[in-house]
Amino acid sequence: MLSPIAGNEFCQEVVYNELPPIKAKLNSGVAITETISCKEYQYYTMDVPSACSSLNVWVGDSSHDNTTVPELAISQWPNLRPTFDNMAWISYEWMENNMTISTFDPNFFGGKRCGQHKNEGCIVIIGVLGYCSFSATTDSFQYTLKATISPAHKIYGEPQVKNSVAANGIRSYEFCIPENSTSISGATDTAVELIAHSSSCNCENEYTNLEMFVSRRKPNATESDLVWHISHLERLTAIKLLGSDSDTRAGGFYVTVFGWCTEDARCSDQCSCAPCSNLENASYTLKVSGELDYDYSRDSIDYLDPCTSDGTCSSTCSYSPSTSSNHRNRNKLSRSAIIGIVFACFGFLLLLALGVYLVRVHLSKQFYSSPDSELASEADSTTEMVQMKTMV
């Protein structure tokens, strides 16, 4: 069966006229029972209302005949009548078929992202094929079909508290960004926050330099992929995925936390090299939410255990964590530290200017105070000559 040809209204109209009819529009979680002939396709549609939706389709042989089985062929636009020759998803187990299509499948779409211009409501087309074996004694049989839509936000809004990762190992997560019809990309502003002890100031034995990767399509992504990235060279704590960014979209995303560290034998400075042994004591919390104006200090208290180290790395205490949606932004000094540095520099310049002035005054007094000084006499003579020349 041919599929509609995008961008050609005449061809679309001809193909649509050849398509088998849709038997019914399914309601989520409601089972129906129908009769199908051998080698026949029957089709149903179902709305996928949200970009954060997963679909489960179950079909079974109601006649309990071991010689017949209903099989599944499922698709979305532009393939409006899936078969076993052109399907996107199929299932052909014996007796019954149970298929789940996740919102994290890059070929599955929900919400208002479908149609030729990606602005129409998404539907799924479910095809049931009546398969009969050579030993079948009937030309038709009954089947029961049930399709269920369920939310699939995963860790969105559910902090993953006190997780751990092995040295130079990875840990992967999934989350789904809800729609926001008022934003440019159609997605809700989202922050992916990695909460961990990242400074050795008071956490010498528990601080880490973890890395984080966020990808739209690839689980276990690395820095060589097209990702949002926080590297171990940065003191960042979060990535912001903004609805105003065209690279952000509603739907499934993947997060990978990488346990970057330095082998203890090669770690020359315990306070800065992030030794691998620290990961045995450390934990982190991954928080994905629509809360952009969060308080990292508060979250650290809420989601992390207090450090048990004595805090001997005092040289690292002048830095504070920052957040960014960019790839390579560096951490900045706190505002109070900057103001203090400015005032200190200004005071130093004032003292330096005052010192220079006092030295010049002192030298001037020594130069003119002694009447026996040859320099003073020469200076007086020179002054008199200048005055005489001026009078003439």
Residue, then its C-alpha position, 0 to 999 in steps of 0.5 A: m500500500l502506498s503512503p501519502i506523498a508530502g507536498n503534492e496535494f493531487c497525489q495525496e488525494v489519490v492515495y487517500n482514496e485507495l486507503p482501507p477505512i479506519k474501523a474506529k478511534l480507540n480510547s486509552g485503556v478501553a478494550i474492544t473485540e472484533t472479527i477479522s479474516c485471514k490475511e486481512y488488515q484492520y486499522y485504528t487510530m489513537d491520539v497521542p496528546s502529549a510529547c511525554s506520552s508512551l504507548n502500549v498496545w496489546v492484542g490477543d486471539s479471543s477464540h484461543d485457537n492455536t492456528t490463528v493470531p492477530e499481529l501488529a503493524i504500527s506507524q505515524w504520519p505520513n504512513l497512514r496505513p502500516t503493513f508488514d512491508n512499510m511499518a515503523w513498529i511490528s509485533y508478531e508473537w504467537m497467540e498474543n502481542n504486547m508492544t510498548i513504544s516509549t516517548f524516548d523512541p526518536n521516531f515516536f511523536g506526541g503533542k502538536r508536532c505532527g503533520q506536514h508542517k509539524n503543527e498538527g495533533c499527533i496520532v498513531i495508526i494501529g494495524v491488525l493483521g489476521y494471520c492464519s496458519f496452514s492448519a487453520t480450519t477457519d477463514s476468520f477469528q475474533y481478537t481483543l485489542k487494547a491501547t493505553i497512553s501513559p505519561a513518561h516524565k521519568i525523572y522530571g520533577e523527581p530528584q535522583v537523590k544520593n546517587s553514585v558513579a564509579a571512577n571513570g564510569i557512567r550512569s544514565y537517566e531519561f527525562c521528558i520536557p513538557e510542552n509550552s505552547t507560548s515558547i519558540s520551541g514549544a518546550t517548557d524552560t528546564a534546568v538540569e542540576l547536578i548537585a555534588h560536593s565540587s570544592s575541596c575547601n571543606c570536602e577534601n575526601e568527598y569532592t568530585n569533578l563530575e561531568m554531565f552530558v544532555s542529549r536529545r537522541k543518544p543515551n550514554a552520549t559523550e563530548s564528541d556527540l552533539v550535546w549540552h556539556i559540563s566538563h570537569l574543567e568547569r565549576l558549573t552546576a547546571i544546564k538550562l534548556l530554554g524554550s527560547d532556544s530552537d535546539t530545545r524541544a518538548g519530548g524525551f532527553y537523556v542525561t549521562v553523568f561521567g565519573w571523571c577523576t585522576e588516578d591516586a598514584r598520579c594525583s600530586d595535589q589532593c586539593s585540586c586533582a579530584p582523586c578517584s578514591n574520592l568517588e568511593n565516599a562521594s554521592y550526587t543528586l540529579k535534579v531536573s525541573g522547571e525551576l530555573d531560579y533555584d538556590y544551589s546552596r539550599d539544594s546542597i543542604d537538602y540533597l547532600d550529606p555533610c562533608t566529613s573532612d577536616g577542610t585542610c584545602s583552604s586555598t580553594c575556598s575563594y570559589s563558589p559554584s555557578t550555573s550556565s546553559n552554555h558549554r564553556n563558561r567559567n566560574k566567577l568570583s562572588r559579588s562580595a569578593i569582587i567588591g572587596i577586591v575593588f575597594a582594596c585596590f582603590g585603597f592601595l592606589l590612594l596610599l601609594a599616591l600619598g607616599v609618593y607625595l610625601v617623599r617628594v616634599h621631603l626631598s624638596k626640603q632637604f634640597y633648599s634647607s642648607p645654605d652651605s650646600e653647593l647645590a643650593s648656591e648654584a640653584d640661587s645663582t641660576t634663579e638670579m640670572v633668570q630674573m635679570k634676563t627677564m628684567v632686561 
